[in-house]
Amino acid sequence: MGFRCGIVGLPNVGKSTLFNALTETAAAQAANYPFCTIEPNVGQVAVPDPRLNQIAEIANSQRVVETQLGFVDIAGLVRGASKGEGLGNQFLGHIREVDAIVHVLRCFEDDDITHVEGKVDPVADAEIIETELLLADLESLEKRVPNLQKKAQGGDKEAKVAASVLGQALDLLRDGKPARLTQPKDVDEERHFAQAQLITAKPILYVCNVDEAAAAEGNEFSAKIFERAKAEGSRAVIVSAAIESEIATMEPEDRSVFLSDLGLKETGLGRIIRAGYDLLDLITFFTVGPKEARAWTITKGAKAPQAAGVIHTDFERGFIRAETIGFDDYIACGGDAGAREAGKLRQEGKEYVVTDGDIMLFRFNV
């Protein structure tokens, strides 16, 4: 499992330019007019993790397989999208299918690039998009909740659970608050809440698209977005889509020098990935052998059988135990054999909570 992000924003904020750069493709047409993205473009990028190369070198693995991050570039929303303005309804549906929303905001001045609202104000832009997403969820629940309440009164237990948690979400939306503030009281309510696929229930990562001069420290526009993100428990990162476009055309060995000259320690992709993992509570574990070293992504708090299930459902179904080595121990001991001799290879059962960086071998029987 990686994670799948839907890139949203008003037209002409740099969404498609950023998408092209991050996925190093020209799949999304970037142009200076609204709705240049007509179909949601999907791109997969490898998640860089230097630990993977380290363990692969020790194990002499023939190939290295990174975990994947998916981006879905969704056409620019406009005011009134929830009512079908622009290409609204078509693309609001695509947002429901992602794990998190990457909200790109224009945080730069440029007279040559039209702003659909006539001025550069990223906070106002964020509020426009949030309002449209709130209205879309509100419309959905105002149709759904009364039907559930009616079924609940007729004795339908599942409908009663769904009506309770979605009714809470509906109240929040009517107050102008996102559905992510809903607090399911048990696993059954959590299940129904997740199945509703409410857009405003998804975590948000704000991407402040700045000009090259502000790429390292940001500017007054991005500072306001960081304040907003902190207040609502979201995350924000500073990225220059223009710089990312240049990096995408460079040889890997030239990128670090280019970034250093700009006062940057890592690419925008790296910042987005770190913020995304933090936002979604994701961690990485590894499997390694002579054929391949591979990274896998799971939710923080997942137990060993769940981790095994990410590789194959049979592994989870027939889980017996996991032979586990911590990353630092694997490196210090020079691999499996050294870790075993040093007593650092552990036999973990079904209740073991996987730690970030664990190297794991699963034993199973089906």
C-alpha positions as CSV (number, residue, x, y, z in Angstrom):
1,M,0.0,0.0,0.0
2,G,1.2,3.5,-0.8
3,F,-1.2,6.4,-0.6
4,R,-3.2,8.1,-3.2
5,C,-3.5,11.9,-3.2
6,G,-6.0,14.0,-5.2
7,I,-4.5,17.3,-6.3
8,V,-7.1,20.0,-6.2
9,G,-7.2,23.8,-6.5
10,L,-8.6,26.7,-8.5
11,P,-7.6,26.9,-12.1
12,N,-4.2,28.4,-12.9
13,V,-2.6,27.8,-9.5
14,G,0.0,25.4,-10.9
15,K,-1.7,22.0,-10.2
16,S,-0.9,20.4,-13.6
17,T,2.6,21.9,-13.7
18,L,3.3,20.4,-10.3
19,F,1.7,17.0,-11.3
20,N,3.9,16.9,-14.4
21,A,7.0,17.6,-12.4
22,L,6.3,15.2,-9.6
23,T,5.5,12.3,-11.9
24,E,8.1,13.4,-14.4
25,T,5.6,13.0,-17.2
26,A,3.8,15.2,-19.6
27,A,0.5,13.3,-18.9
28,A,-1.3,16.5,-17.7
29,Q,-1.4,19.4,-20.2
30,A,-0.4,22.5,-18.4
31,A,-1.8,25.7,-19.9
32,N,-2.7,29.2,-18.9
33,Y,-6.5,28.7,-19.1
34,P,-9.1,27.0,-16.9
35,F,-10.1,23.3,-17.4
36,C,-7.0,22.3,-19.4
37,T,-7.2,19.1,-17.5
38,I,-10.3,17.3,-18.8
39,E,-9.8,13.8,-17.4
40,P,-8.2,13.1,-14.0
41,N,-4.6,12.2,-14.7
42,V,-3.1,9.5,-12.6
43,G,0.6,9.2,-11.9
44,Q,2.7,6.8,-9.8
45,V,6.0,7.8,-8.3
46,A,8.5,5.8,-6.3
47,V,8.8,6.9,-2.7
48,P,12.6,7.6,-2.1
49,D,13.9,5.9,1.0
50,P,17.7,5.6,1.4
51,R,17.3,2.8,3.9
52,L,16.1,0.5,1.1
53,N,19.3,0.8,-0.8
54,Q,21.3,0.2,2.3
55,I,19.7,-3.1,3.1
56,A,19.7,-4.1,-0.6
57,E,23.5,-3.6,-0.7
58,I,24.0,-5.8,2.3
59,A,21.8,-8.5,1.0
60,N,23.2,-8.3,-2.6
61,S,19.6,-8.0,-3.8
62,Q,19.2,-8.2,-7.6
63,R,16.6,-5.4,-7.7
64,V,15.1,-2.7,-5.5
65,V,11.4,-2.0,-5.4
66,E,10.2,1.2,-3.7
67,T,6.7,1.7,-2.4
68,Q,4.5,3.9,-4.6
69,L,2.7,7.2,-4.1
70,G,-0.2,7.9,-6.4
71,F,-1.2,11.4,-7.6
72,V,-4.6,12.1,-9.2
73,D,-4.6,15.5,-11.0
74,I,-8.2,16.7,-10.8
75,A,-9.4,19.6,-13.0
76,G,-9.5,23.1,-11.4
77,L,-12.6,23.6,-9.3
78,V,-14.4,27.0,-9.4
79,R,-16.9,28.8,-7.2
80,G,-20.2,26.9,-7.7
81,A,-18.6,23.5,-8.5
82,S,-20.9,21.8,-6.0
83,K,-23.8,23.0,-8.1
84,G,-22.2,21.9,-11.4
85,E,-20.4,25.0,-12.3
86,G,-17.3,24.5,-14.5
87,L,-16.7,20.8,-14.5
88,G,-17.6,20.5,-10.8
89,N,-19.7,17.4,-10.2
90,Q,-17.7,15.2,-12.5
91,F,-14.5,16.0,-10.6
92,L,-15.9,16.1,-7.0
93,G,-16.7,12.4,-7.6
94,H,-13.0,11.7,-8.3
95,I,-11.9,13.3,-5.0
96,R,-14.0,10.8,-3.0
97,E,-11.7,8.0,-4.2
98,V,-8.4,9.3,-2.8
99,D,-6.8,8.9,0.7
100,A,-5.9,12.6,1.1
101,I,-6.4,15.9,-0.6
102,V,-3.4,17.9,-1.8
103,H,-4.7,21.4,-2.1
104,V,-2.4,23.5,-4.3
105,L,-2.6,27.2,-3.6
106,R,-1.1,30.0,-5.6
107,C,1.3,31.9,-3.4
108,F,3.1,34.0,-6.0
109,E,2.5,37.2,-8.1
110,D,2.7,37.0,-11.9
111,D,0.9,39.4,-14.1
112,D,1.2,37.0,-17.1
113,I,-0.8,34.3,-15.4
114,T,-4.5,34.9,-15.0
115,H,-6.1,34.3,-11.6
116,V,-9.7,33.1,-11.9
117,E,-10.8,35.3,-8.9
118,G,-8.9,38.3,-10.2
119,K,-6.4,38.6,-7.3
120,V,-3.8,36.5,-5.5
121,D,-5.2,35.6,-2.1
122,P,-4.5,31.9,-1.1
123,V,-6.6,32.0,2.1
124,A,-9.6,33.1,0.1
125,D,-8.8,30.5,-2.5
126,A,-8.7,27.8,0.2
127,E,-12.1,28.9,1.5
128,I,-13.7,28.8,-1.9
129,I,-12.6,25.2,-2.4
130,E,-13.5,24.2,1.2
131,T,-17.0,25.7,0.7
132,E,-17.6,23.7,-2.5
133,L,-16.4,20.5,-0.8
134,L,-18.6,21.2,2.2
135,L,-21.6,21.9,0.0
136,A,-21.0,18.7,-2.0
137,D,-21.0,16.6,1.2
138,L,-24.0,18.5,2.6
139,E,-26.0,17.7,-0.5
140,S,-25.0,14.0,-0.2
141,L,-26.0,13.6,3.4
142,E,-29.2,15.6,3.3
143,K,-30.4,13.0,0.9
144,R,-28.9,10.0,2.7
145,V,-29.5,10.6,6.4
146,P,-33.4,10.9,6.3
147,N,-33.6,7.6,4.5
148,L,-31.3,6.0,7.1
149,Q,-33.3,7.4,10.0
150,K,-36.5,6.0,8.5
151,K,-34.9,2.6,8.2
152,A,-33.6,2.8,11.7
153,Q,-37.1,3.5,13.0
154,G,-38.2,0.3,11.3
155,G,-35.7,-1.7,13.3
156,D,-32.7,-1.8,10.9
157,K,-29.7,-2.0,13.2
158,E,-27.1,-1.1,10.5
159,A,-29.2,1.9,9.5
160,K,-29.4,3.0,13.1
161,V,-25.6,3.0,13.4
162,A,-25.1,4.8,10.1
163,A,-27.8,7.4,10.9
164,S,-26.1,8.1,14.2
165,V,-22.6,8.8,12.8
166,L,-23.7,10.4,9.6
167,G,-26.2,12.5,11.4
168,Q,-23.4,13.9,13.5
169,A,-21.4,14.7,10.3
170,L,-24.5,16.4,8.8
171,D,-24.8,18.7,11.8
172,L,-21.2,19.7,11.5
173,L,-21.6,20.4,7.8
174,R,-24.7,22.5,8.4
175,D,-22.5,24.6,10.9
176,G,-19.9,25.1,8.1
177,K,-17.5,22.6,9.6
178,P,-15.8,19.7,7.8
179,A,-16.9,16.1,8.3
180,R,-13.4,15.2,9.6
181,L,-14.4,16.6,13.0
182,T,-17.0,13.8,13.4
183,Q,-16.2,11.4,16.3
184,P,-17.4,7.9,15.7
185,K,-18.0,6.1,19.0
186,D,-17.1,2.6,18.0
187,V,-15.7,0.4,15.2
188,D,-19.2,0.0,13.6
189,E,-19.6,3.8,13.4
190,E,-16.1,4.1,12.0
191,R,-16.9,1.6,9.3
192,H,-20.1,3.4,8.2
193,F,-18.3,6.8,8.3
194,A,-15.5,5.5,6.1
195,Q,-17.9,3.9,3.6
196,A,-19.7,7.3,3.2
197,Q,-16.5,8.6,1.4
198,L,-17.2,12.1,2.5
199,I,-14.8,14.6,0.8
200,T,-14.4,16.8,3.9
201,A,-13.5,13.8,6.0
202,K,-10.2,13.4,4.1
203,P,-7.1,14.9,5.6
204,I,-5.7,18.0,3.7
205,L,-2.1,18.8,2.8
206,Y,-1.8,22.4,1.6
207,V,0.9,22.9,-1.0
208,C,2.0,26.5,-1.2
209,N,3.2,27.1,-4.8
210,V,5.7,29.9,-4.5
211,D,8.1,31.5,-7.0
212,E,11.8,30.5,-7.1
213,A,12.9,33.3,-4.8
214,A,10.6,32.1,-2.0
215,A,11.3,28.3,-2.4
216,A,13.5,28.0,0.7
217,E,11.7,30.1,3.3
218,G,8.3,30.9,1.8
219,N,6.6,34.3,1.7
220,E,3.8,36.3,3.3
221,F,1.2,34.3,1.3
222,S,2.5,30.9,2.4
223,A,2.9,32.1,6.0
224,K,-0.9,32.7,6.1
225,I,-1.6,29.2,4.8
226,F,0.7,27.6,7.4
227,E,-1.3,29.5,10.1
228,R,-4.5,28.1,8.6
229,A,-3.1,24.6,8.5
230,K,-2.0,24.7,12.1
231,A,-5.4,26.0,13.3
232,E,-7.3,23.2,11.6
233,G,-4.8,20.3,12.3
234,S,-3.8,20.0,8.7
235,R,-0.3,20.2,7.2
236,A,1.4,22.6,4.7
237,V,4.5,22.5,2.6
238,I,6.3,25.0,0.4
239,V,6.9,24.0,-3.2
240,S,7.9,25.8,-6.3
241,A,6.3,24.1,-9.3
242,A,8.6,26.0,-11.6
243,I,11.7,24.5,-9.8
244,E,10.2,21.1,-9.7
245,S,9.7,21.3,-13.4
246,E,13.4,22.1,-13.9
247,I,14.5,19.2,-11.5
248,A,12.4,16.8,-13.5
249,T,14.5,17.3,-16.6
250,M,17.9,16.9,-14.8
251,E,20.1,13.9,-14.3
252,P,19.9,12.6,-10.7
253,E,23.5,13.5,-10.0
254,D,22.8,17.1,-10.9
255,R,19.8,17.6,-8.7
256,S,21.5,17.8,-5.4
257,V,23.8,20.6,-6.6
258,F,20.9,22.5,-8.1
259,L,18.9,22.2,-4.9
260,S,21.9,23.3,-2.8
261,D,22.4,26.4,-4.9
262,L,18.8,27.4,-4.1
263,G,19.2,26.7,-0.4
264,L,17.0,23.6,-0.5
265,K,17.8,20.3,1.2
266,E,15.3,18.1,-0.8
267,T,12.8,18.2,-3.7
268,G,9.2,19.2,-3.3
269,L,8.3,15.6,-3.9
270,G,10.3,14.6,-0.8
271,R,8.6,17.3,1.3
272,I,5.1,16.3,0.1
273,I,5.8,12.6,0.8
274,R,7.1,13.3,4.4
275,A,4.1,15.5,5.1
276,G,1.7,13.0,3.6
277,Y,3.1,10.1,5.6
278,D,2.8,12.2,8.8
279,L,-0.7,13.3,7.9
280,L,-1.9,9.8,7.3
281,D,0.1,8.1,10.0
282,L,2.0,5.9,7.6
283,I,5.2,3.9,8.2
284,T,7.4,1.7,6.1
285,F,8.6,-1.9,6.6
286,F,11.0,-3.9,4.4
287,T,11.4,-7.4,3.0
288,V,14.8,-8.3,1.7
289,G,16.5,-11.3,0.0
290,P,18.9,-12.1,-2.9
291,K,16.2,-11.6,-5.5
292,E,14.8,-8.2,-4.3
293,A,14.6,-5.7,-1.5
294,R,11.2,-4.1,-1.3
295,A,9.5,-1.3,0.8
296,W,5.9,-1.6,2.0
297,T,3.7,1.1,3.5
298,I,1.2,0.4,6.3
299,T,-0.7,2.5,8.8
300,K,1.1,3.2,12.1
301,G,-0.2,0.8,14.8
302,A,-0.7,-2.1,12.3
303,K,0.0,-5.5,13.7
304,A,2.2,-8.2,12.0
305,P,-0.7,-10.1,10.3
306,Q,-2.0,-6.8,8.7
307,A,1.5,-6.1,7.4
308,A,1.7,-9.6,6.0
309,G,-1.7,-9.0,4.3
310,V,-0.3,-6.0,2.4
311,I,2.0,-8.4,0.6
312,H,-0.7,-11.1,0.0
313,T,-4.0,-11.9,1.6
314,D,-2.9,-15.5,2.1
315,F,0.0,-14.3,4.3
316,E,-2.5,-12.6,6.7
317,R,-5.0,-15.5,6.6
318,G,-2.4,-18.1,7.4
319,F,-0.1,-16.0,9.5
320,I,2.0,-18.0,12.0
321,R,4.8,-15.6,13.0
322,A,7.1,-12.9,11.7
323,E,10.9,-13.0,11.9
324,T,11.8,-9.4,12.5
325,I,15.0,-7.4,12.6
326,G,15.1,-3.6,13.4
327,F,16.7,-1.5,10.7
328,D,19.5,-0.3,12.8
329,D,20.3,-3.9,14.0
330,Y,20.2,-5.2,10.4
331,I,22.8,-2.5,9.4
332,A,25.0,-2.9,12.5
333,C,25.0,-6.7,12.2
334,G,25.6,-6.8,8.4
335,G,22.4,-8.6,7.5
336,D,20.3,-11.6,8.5
337,A,23.0,-14.0,9.6
338,G,24.8,-11.4,11.7
339,A,21.6,-10.3,13.4
340,R,20.7,-14.0,14.1
341,E,24.1,-14.6,15.7
342,A,23.8,-11.4,17.8
343,G,20.4,-12.4,19.0
344,K,18.8,-9.4,17.2
345,L,16.4,-11.5,15.1
346,R,13.1,-11.7,16.9
347,Q,10.1,-14.1,16.5
348,E,7.0,-12.0,16.7
349,G,3.4,-13.2,16.9
350,K,0.0,-11.9,15.9
351,E,-0.1,-9.1,18.5
352,Y,3.2,-7.5,17.4
353,V,2.9,-3.9,16.4
354,V,5.1,-3.2,13.4
355,T,7.8,-0.5,13.9
356,D,8.9,1.9,11.1
357,G,12.0,0.3,9.4
358,D,11.4,-3.3,10.5
359,I,12.9,-5.9,8.2
360,M,10.4,-8.8,8.2
361,L,10.0,-12.4,6.9
362,F,6.6,-13.9,7.3
363,R,5.9,-17.5,8.1
364,F,2.4,-18.7,7.1
365,N,0.3,-21.7,6.3
366,V,-2.8,-21.9,4.2
